[in-house]
Amino acid sequence: MKKHLITRFLILTSVVFLTFQCNKTETNPVPEPQKLSLSDTVTAKPKLEHQDKKDTAEKIAHYIANEYLTPGDLKAITMSERKFHYQQIDLNGDGKMEVFVSFYTPYFCGTGGCAMLLLNDHLKPITKFTVTRPPIYADPEMKNGWKILYFQNDNTWKALTYENGKYPSNPSVLPNSFKKPSDKEGGIFVGDQAEYTF
């Protein structure tokens, strides 16, 4: 009986001792997750937007060089003329961004204006405009499920309506519009953006 009591006493003493030692040992504190300050979040968003724009520009450049232009075109265009601008806009309210691609170098321009592309969100052509001049106005009013576009031609405006899967390709041959677009009407002016090369 005494042996059992002594054994129990030794076990209890050992447990108490070990518990005390475990509590006494230093533990490495778990570092708190790093918190972003307001300035960090403000600068992070433009960096992401800049990368998105760069990625989109690279995809557009690939489309221009490999699908839109022929090898003969590429040979004829000097490196200094391989420039384009683009702007994204949702023209049909489906949440996907269509892309206007504008060219301003001599190879793409004539006396009446310059070539321009309208691509869908997968960079497939909707309309290849032959003669355009900025600015273009995307009206909030829609017809056939797409915004009406207004192109400037000299001192007049031309209204382009989406029909049969595209917009008219040559705004200059359309009748003059009685409407003069204004940014006060809630539309969007599509103008010059950053310049990229292909």
C-alpha positions in Angstrom: 0.0 0.0 0.0 2.8 2.4 0.9 4.5 1.5 -2.4 1.3 2.6 -4.3 1.1 5.8 -2.4 4.8 6.6 -3.0 4.3 5.7 -6.7 1.3 8.0 -7.0 3.2 10.8 -5.1 6.1 10.5 -7.5 3.8 10.5 -10.6 1.9 13.6 -9.3 5.1 15.4 -8.5 6.5 14.6 -11.9 3.3 15.9 -13.6 3.4 19.1 -11.6 7.1 19.6 -12.3 6.7 19.1 -16.1 3.6 21.4 -16.2 5.6 24.1 -14.4 8.6 23.7 -16.8 6.3 23.8 -19.9 4.7 27.0 -18.7 8.1 28.4 -17.9 9.7 27.8 -21.4 9.6 30.7 -23.7 7.3 30.4 -26.7 8.0 32.3 -29.9 5.1 34.6 -30.5 3.2 34.1 -33.7 3.8 37.2 -35.8 0.6 39.2 -36.6 -0.4 39.3 -40.3 1.0 42.4 -42.0 -1.6 45.1 -42.3 -1.8 47.3 -45.3 -2.0 51.0 -44.6 -4.3 53.2 -46.6 -1.4 54.5 -48.6 -0.4 50.9 -49.5 -3.9 50.1 -50.8 -4.1 53.4 -52.7 -0.8 52.7 -54.5 -1.6 49.0 -55.1 -4.6 49.6 -57.3 -2.9 51.8 -59.9 -0.1 49.2 -60.1 -2.7 46.5 -60.9 -4.5 48.7 -63.3 -1.3 49.6 -65.1 -0.4 45.9 -65.4 -3.9 45.1 -66.7 -3.5 47.8 -69.3 -0.1 46.6 -70.3 -1.3 43.0 -70.7 -4.3 44.1 -72.8 -2.0 46.3 -74.9 0.3 43.3 -75.6 -2.7 41.1 -76.6 -3.9 43.9 -79.0 -0.4 44.3 -80.4 -0.3 40.5 -81.1 -3.8 40.7 -82.8 -2.7 43.7 -85.0 0.6 42.0 -86.1 -0.7 38.5 -86.6 -4.4 38.8 -87.6 -5.3 42.4 -88.7 -2.2 43.1 -90.8 -0.7 41.0 -93.6 3.1 40.2 -93.8 3.2 42.7 -96.6 1.7 45.4 -94.4 4.2 44.8 -91.7 7.1 45.1 -94.2 5.7 48.4 -95.4 5.2 49.9 -92.0 8.3 51.4 -90.4 9.0 50.8 -86.8 8.3 54.4 -86.0 4.7 54.0 -87.5 3.8 50.9 -85.5 1.8 52.8 -82.9 -1.7 52.5 -81.6 -4.0 53.7 -78.8 -6.9 51.8 -77.3 -9.8 52.4 -75.0 -12.2 49.9 -73.4 -15.9 50.5 -73.1 -19.0 48.4 -72.5 -21.2 49.2 -75.5 -24.0 46.7 -75.1 -24.4 46.6 -71.3 -23.3 42.9 -70.9 -20.5 43.8 -68.4 -17.8 42.9 -71.0 -15.6 45.5 -72.4 -15.3 46.2 -76.1 -12.1 47.8 -77.3 -11.5 50.7 -79.7 -8.1 50.6 -81.3 -7.0 53.8 -83.0 -4.1 54.4 -85.4 -2.6 57.8 -86.0 0.5 57.2 -88.2 0.7 57.9 -92.0 0.3 54.3 -93.1 -3.2 54.2 -91.5 -4.3 57.7 -92.3 -5.5 59.7 -95.3 -7.0 63.1 -95.9 -10.4 61.9 -94.6 -9.1 60.4 -91.3 -7.5 57.2 -90.0 -8.3 53.5 -89.6 -9.9 52.3 -86.4 -10.9 49.0 -85.0 -13.7 48.0 -82.7 -13.0 44.6 -81.1 -15.0 42.5 -78.7 -13.8 41.4 -75.3 -12.0 38.4 -76.9 -10.2 40.8 -79.4 -12.2 39.6 -82.4 -13.4 42.3 -84.9 -16.8 43.9 -84.6 -16.2 46.7 -87.1 -13.1 47.9 -89.0 -13.7 51.6 -89.5 -11.9 53.1 -92.6 -12.1 56.8 -92.1 -12.4 58.3 -88.6 -11.3 61.2 -86.6 -11.5 61.5 -82.8 -13.4 62.2 -80.7 -16.0 59.5 -80.8 -19.0 59.7 -78.5 -20.7 56.7 -77.1 -24.3 57.9 -76.3 -26.2 56.4 -73.4 -29.1 55.9 -75.8 -29.1 52.4 -77.2 -30.6 50.9 -80.4 -30.6 47.2 -81.2 -29.0 46.6 -77.8 -25.9 48.7 -78.4 -25.0 52.3 -77.7 -25.3 54.8 -80.6 -21.9 56.1 -81.6 -21.3 59.6 -82.9 -18.2 60.2 -85.1 -17.1 63.7 -85.9 -16.7 64.6 -89.6 -15.4 68.1 -90.2 -17.8 70.3 -88.2 -20.7 67.8 -88.2 -21.5 64.6 -86.4 -22.5 61.2 -87.8 -24.7 58.8 -85.9 -23.7 55.1 -86.2 -26.2 52.5 -85.2 -25.3 48.8 -84.6 -27.1 46.5 -87.0 -26.5 42.9 -88.2 -23.5 42.4 -85.9 -21.6 45.6 -86.6 -21.5 49.4 -87.0 -21.2 51.1 -90.4 -17.5 51.1 -91.4 -17.3 54.5 -93.1 -19.0 57.3 -91.0 -18.2 59.9 -93.7 -20.8 58.6 -96.1 -23.7 58.8 -93.5 -26.1 61.7 -93.3 -25.3 64.4 -90.8 -26.8 64.1 -87.4 -28.9 66.8 -85.9 -27.6 65.8 -82.4 -24.4 67.4 -81.1 -23.1 65.1 -78.3 -22.2 66.5 -74.9 -20.5 65.0 -71.9 -23.4 66.4 -69.8 -25.7 63.8 -71.3 -24.0 60.9 -69.6 -22.2 59.5 -72.6 -18.5 58.8 -73.0 -16.0 60.5 -75.3 -13.5 58.0 -76.7 -10.3 60.0 -77.2 -6.6 59.7 -77.1 -5.1 57.3 -74.6 -1.6 56.0 -73.9 0.4 55.1 -76.9 1.6 51.5 -77.5 3.6 49.8 -80.2 3.1 46.5 -82.2 
